[in-house]
Amino acid sequence: MSRIVAVGLVIAASLVGATARAGDVALIVNPANPEADVSSADLVNIFLQQQQHWRAGGRIYLILQETGSPEKALVLRRVYRMSDVQLKQFWLGKLYRGEIASFPRIASSNAAVKRIVAHAPHAIGFIDASAVDASVKRLKVDGRQPGDPGYLLAAPVN
């Protein structure tokens, strides 16, 4: 009996360290993507499409969520540092100047982002951290993941 309790405590302790707070946003990529960690500077460059290829090769396929999702609001605030209107103007400018061929793909929900990323080898997206499962791989940012102190896309503390 005591051995079972000890094993249970070890499992519980390992889960506590990896548990994201409600509302943390996770960056996700296809499980075949060799990336495991990006710097916050690289993340900004990827999301602004100033970096359009992964280090290992392949064009980055950016998936954003629809306007109004809490995940997009957090990414707008912490990564883009723009309002949704400013972001739309930004994309229009890049398209007009020929810096991008099309707007990033917009998905309607966490499940839709996860489904696209799971099937697109070079995709990157963001979802609520609680929605991450084995169909996608979570990226660390500056060595931190959802639930870690100092994580870039942690939910604001109210």
C-alpha angles and dihedrals in degrees: 000000000000091000090055091049091049092051090048091052092050091051092047092049092051091050094050092058092051098044116115121215116249109277098022111140120227125206110224136195135175112285089242092059108107093212114107103164135024129190117242088244091054090047091055090048091050093048092046087047091235084125106047101168133059117241089246091050135264130101113275112245107207118208119192130184125242122272112275100035115126089230093057091045090056093046090048090053100041105029108023097028087208139107119251090256091051090050092053090050089048092054092046090053093049091048093047092050091049093243091128130027095217143354118278114270114267119214125195101223148003089267092052093050090048092049093051094046092047090058102037113073095205100038127121125190142151132241140163105291092234089063096060113116138160093285090076138030122238116226122217119227114217088344093305131110134193109300094029119116111259095020108161096225098043116140113259114261111240 
